[in-house]
Amino acid sequence: VVVDEDRPSGDLASVIRTSAGPLLRDGRLFDVYRGAPLAAGMRSLAFRLRFAVDERTLTEVEVDAAMASVMHALEDAGGRIRG
């Protein structure tokens, strides 16, 4: 997620937790990148997300829906998904 340098990563972690729904078991920041090709004053934050339920294996549709919700919420919060 590309955001302004001064945007706290905890804010984005909170957005992820709130938007991912009950399938999210864990979400952790694992990398911070600054430099080209990012603009000055920007950084890229990479989060590792783990989705699961105890009773069964999640379907691809369920995980895709949770990820879509997270990505939309991050964009609404001012982030840009880095492709």
Backbone bond lengths (Angstrom), bond angles and torsions (degrees), N, CA, C in turn:
res aa  C-N    CA-C-N  psi(-1)  N-CA   C-N-CA  omega(-1)  CA-C   N-CA-C  phi
1 V - - - 1.445 - - 1.522 107.43 -
2 V 1.304 118.45 122.05 1.462 122.88 179.48 1.523 108.10 -91.49
3 V 1.334 114.74 125.35 1.463 121.31 -178.09 1.519 109.71 -140.90
4 D 1.329 115.27 167.85 1.459 119.99 173.79 1.523 109.55 -60.03
5 E 1.313 115.84 145.89 1.458 122.80 -178.48 1.532 112.60 -54.22
6 D 1.318 116.91 -35.90 1.462 119.92 -175.06 1.533 113.86 -87.16
7 R 1.318 118.15 0.97 1.476 121.34 178.52 1.529 109.25 -76.36
8 P 1.325 118.46 119.23 1.468 120.75 -179.54 1.532 112.09 -62.87
9 S 1.322 116.08 134.24 1.465 120.01 178.96 1.524 110.94 -63.87
10 G 1.326 117.52 -28.44 1.457 120.78 177.88 1.516 112.68 -62.75
11 D 1.335 116.92 -32.74 1.466 120.68 176.24 1.531 110.59 -61.54
12 L 1.334 115.13 -43.96 1.460 119.41 -178.97 1.523 111.07 -71.07
13 A 1.324 117.47 -36.30 1.464 120.64 176.37 1.528 109.99 -61.00
14 S 1.316 116.67 -38.48 1.460 121.28 177.95 1.529 110.97 -66.07
15 V 1.329 116.90 -41.59 1.466 121.24 176.89 1.528 109.74 -60.11
16 I 1.319 116.61 -42.41 1.464 120.91 179.74 1.524 110.49 -63.06
17 R 1.325 116.84 -49.54 1.473 120.22 -179.01 1.526 111.46 -59.41
18 T 1.309 116.71 -42.35 1.460 120.98 -177.80 1.526 112.08 -68.72
19 S 1.308 116.98 -40.31 1.463 120.53 -173.38 1.527 113.97 -87.17
20 A 1.319 118.49 -21.19 1.468 121.04 -175.06 1.514 113.12 -72.83
21 G 1.311 117.12 -26.98 1.449 120.09 179.80 1.519 112.78 84.71
22 P 1.326 115.93 -172.39 1.459 121.04 -171.81 1.528 115.00 -71.35
23 L 1.316 118.04 -11.47 1.462 119.86 179.74 1.529 112.85 -77.05
24 L 1.319 117.24 -17.90 1.473 120.34 -178.04 1.522 109.42 -73.75
25 R 1.320 115.99 121.12 1.459 121.21 177.43 1.525 111.85 -97.69
26 D 1.329 116.52 -32.56 1.456 119.70 -176.83 1.524 108.85 -157.44
27 G 1.313 116.32 141.57 1.455 122.30 175.26 1.509 108.94 -143.19
28 R 1.318 116.76 120.26 1.465 120.78 -175.90 1.527 111.61 -134.83
29 L 1.309 114.54 140.12 1.461 120.95 171.68 1.524 107.59 -72.29
30 F 1.345 117.60 127.68 1.455 118.79 179.84 1.522 114.06 -124.29
31 D 1.330 117.80 -7.29 1.463 117.83 178.85 1.522 109.68 -158.20
32 V 1.322 114.53 142.80 1.466 122.22 173.81 1.523 106.64 -126.80
33 Y 1.330 116.58 127.23 1.469 120.97 -179.49 1.518 109.64 -123.14
34 R 1.321 114.24 136.24 1.463 121.87 172.91 1.529 107.41 -131.07
35 G 1.301 116.94 144.33 1.462 119.91 177.86 1.517 111.19 126.29
36 A 1.342 113.14 -175.53 1.470 120.07 -178.30 1.519 109.48 -60.87
37 P 1.295 117.98 138.80 1.455 129.59 9.67 1.529 113.99 -93.57
38 L 1.322 118.43 13.20 1.456 120.46 -179.98 1.521 110.69 -72.72
39 A 1.311 115.78 147.99 1.465 121.08 177.50 1.526 109.55 -69.77
40 A 1.314 115.40 156.54 1.465 120.36 175.87 1.523 108.97 -58.01
41 G 1.320 116.41 140.74 1.451 121.02 179.60 1.519 114.45 83.53
42 M 1.333 116.60 5.39 1.467 121.51 179.91 1.526 109.32 -117.47
43 R 1.325 115.78 155.87 1.464 121.06 173.56 1.518 108.88 -144.44
44 S 1.311 115.42 158.36 1.453 122.22 179.07 1.524 108.19 -111.13
45 L 1.319 116.12 126.00 1.455 122.40 178.72 1.525 108.36 -109.65
46 A 1.334 116.67 126.85 1.465 120.81 179.35 1.527 108.81 -108.54
47 F 1.322 115.34 127.60 1.455 122.24 179.77 1.525 109.27 -114.01
48 R 1.313 115.88 140.84 1.465 122.28 173.31 1.526 106.54 -101.41
49 L 1.327 116.42 123.68 1.454 121.64 -179.06 1.523 109.47 -114.49
50 R 1.327 115.41 136.68 1.470 120.66 177.30 1.525 108.26 -122.28
51 F 1.324 115.22 121.03 1.453 122.56 178.76 1.526 109.16 -107.75
52 A 1.319 117.25 139.74 1.466 120.66 178.73 1.518 110.43 -168.80
53 V 1.318 114.96 160.73 1.459 123.72 166.83 1.524 106.33 -136.17
54 D 1.312 116.70 154.78 1.464 120.61 -176.41 1.521 113.33 -73.21
55 E 1.309 117.41 -33.52 1.454 121.40 -167.89 1.528 115.73 -80.32
56 R 1.338 116.57 -21.80 1.467 117.98 -170.99 1.522 110.13 -163.94
57 T 1.308 114.78 176.00 1.456 121.43 173.99 1.527 108.36 -84.94
58 L 1.315 116.23 134.64 1.465 120.31 177.06 1.521 109.98 -69.74
59 T 1.324 115.11 150.33 1.458 119.59 175.41 1.527 109.28 -88.02
60 E 1.301 115.19 160.23 1.456 121.10 176.56 1.527 110.75 -60.64
61 V 1.311 116.43 -37.62 1.467 121.38 179.80 1.524 110.28 -62.65
62 E 1.324 118.16 -42.32 1.462 121.60 179.78 1.525 111.83 -63.53
63 V 1.321 116.27 -45.22 1.460 120.35 -179.43 1.524 110.61 -68.77
64 D 1.323 117.06 -41.69 1.467 120.44 177.99 1.529 111.15 -60.24
65 A 1.324 117.51 -40.05 1.466 121.37 179.71 1.531 110.53 -66.24
66 A 1.328 116.81 -42.54 1.467 120.48 178.33 1.527 110.37 -63.95
67 M 1.325 117.48 -42.76 1.465 121.03 179.31 1.524 111.26 -65.99
68 A 1.313 117.98 -38.93 1.467 120.84 177.82 1.525 109.97 -62.23
69 S 1.318 116.56 -41.22 1.462 120.89 178.19 1.523 110.56 -62.42
70 V 1.328 116.95 -43.27 1.468 121.56 178.94 1.528 110.21 -62.98
71 M 1.317 117.01 -47.98 1.468 120.12 -177.31 1.526 111.59 -62.68
72 H 1.322 117.67 -41.49 1.468 120.69 178.44 1.532 110.41 -64.67
73 A 1.316 116.34 -41.91 1.468 120.18 -179.51 1.526 111.05 -65.44
74 L 1.330 117.28 -39.56 1.467 120.29 177.81 1.525 111.03 -65.51
75 E 1.316 116.96 -40.08 1.465 120.29 177.14 1.528 110.60 -65.76
76 D 1.329 117.19 -40.60 1.467 120.84 176.92 1.530 111.57 -63.18
77 A 1.332 115.81 -27.90 1.462 121.84 179.86 1.536 112.21 -85.36
78 G 1.326 116.87 3.66 1.460 120.74 176.90 1.506 115.67 98.91
79 G 1.325 117.16 5.66 1.463 120.39 177.97 1.510 111.26 -90.43
80 R 1.315 115.11 161.99 1.462 121.24 174.82 1.520 107.14 -124.98
81 I 1.318 116.90 127.49 1.458 121.27 179.78 1.520 107.85 -71.98
82 R 1.316 114.80 123.15 1.478 119.96 -178.75 1.519 108.16 -86.97
83 G 1.314 115.37 123.96 1.460 121.10 -175.88 1.475 116.13 -89.01
